[in-house]
Amino acid sequence: QVQLVESGGGLVQAGGSLRLSCTASERTFSNYAMAWFRQAPGKERDFVAVISWNAAYTNYADSVKGRFTISRDNAKNTVYLQMDSLKPEDTAVYYCAADSGVGTKAYEYDYWGQGTQVTVSS
């Protein structure tokens, strides 16, 4: 059972930056691909970014390409999401997730964190 804990959310003005972190309890963290999803009120949970177990592959939603960067440090069991040039439409609860594959659908992921709120003011 992989336990994931997100941190780094908060309130930021449009154009600003935040870095989210997600730390796993599992020593086999490096076996998993890691992803970020987000969910705004009344909306579905949407894919944001994913990184393979060895960081050789990354994929981003079109809405965040060029603004967000996903990375990982397997020695620290941590995945990061650097978010720059934030927009009000980026406001959501952000979740990290772990799985053996690099899918973009929420149902493909077995393990989830509790989420961290990101609010971007205009």
N, C-alpha and C positions, 0 to 999 in steps of 0.2 A: 504494500500500500504506500503510494507516494503522497506525502503531504506537501502542499505548496502554500507559501505565504507571500502575498504581494505587499509592497510598500512604495511610497513616493508620490502618491496622488496628492491633489490639493487644488487650490484656486489660483488661477493665473490669468493675466490679461491676454487678449488676442495678440498674436505675434510673439508671445513668450515661449519658454521651454520648460519641460519637466522631464525627469528621468525616472521611470518606474523600474523596480526591482522585484524579482520573484525568486525566493530561495526554497530549495527542496530539501526535505528531510532524508531522502533516500541516497545512500552512498552510490547507487548505480545510476545517478542522475545522468551521467554521460552516455547511458544507453538510450536515452529518450530524445526525440525531437521535442522542441518546446515552441509554444505558440502564444500569441496574445489575441484575445477577442475583446469586443466591447459591446455594451448593451445600454442604449438610451431608454428612458421611460416610455413604455408602451410599444417598444420595438423589439425585434428579434436580436439575438446575440450574433453579432457580425464578426467575421474574420478580419484581423488587422495585419498580422505578420507571423511568419514561422521560420524557425532555424533548425537545420538538421543537427544530429548528435555531435558532429565534428565541425560544425559551422561552415561546412563547404557549400551548403545550399541555403539560400534565403528566398523568401517570397513575400510580397506585400500586396495588400489591397490597393486598387488604383487610387482610392481617395487619400492614401497616405504616402504614396511613392514620392521620394524626393524630400519628404519632411520627417519621416520616422526612420529610425535605424534599430534593428534588433541585433543583439549580440549575446554572447554567453561566456562564462568563465567556469569551466568544469571543475577546476580546483576549488572553487568556492560554492559549487552547486547552485549557481545563480544565473538567471537570464535577465537581460535588461531590455528596456524599450526607451530609447532616446527620442523624445518628441519635440521637434522644433517647429517654428512658424505655426503655432497652434491657432485654431479657428474655433469660434463658438460651436460649430457643428461637430467638433471633436468631443464635446461634453458627453460623458457616459461613465458607467462603471466599467473598469478595465479588469479583465480576468486573464490569468495565465493558465495554461493547460499543458499536459504532457501526454505523449503517445509514442508508439513505435514508428509511426509514419509521419509524413509532412502534409497532411491533408488541410483543407481550408473549410471544412464543415464542422460545426460544433459537435455533432453526434459522433464524429470519428474519435473524439478524445475521451479517454477514460478517467483522467485525473484533473481536478480543478482547484484553483485557489478560491478564497472567499470574496475576492474583488477589492478594488480600491477606486474611490471616486475621483474623477478628474472633471473639473469645472472650468470652462474658459469663458471669461466675461468679454463682452464687446466694448 
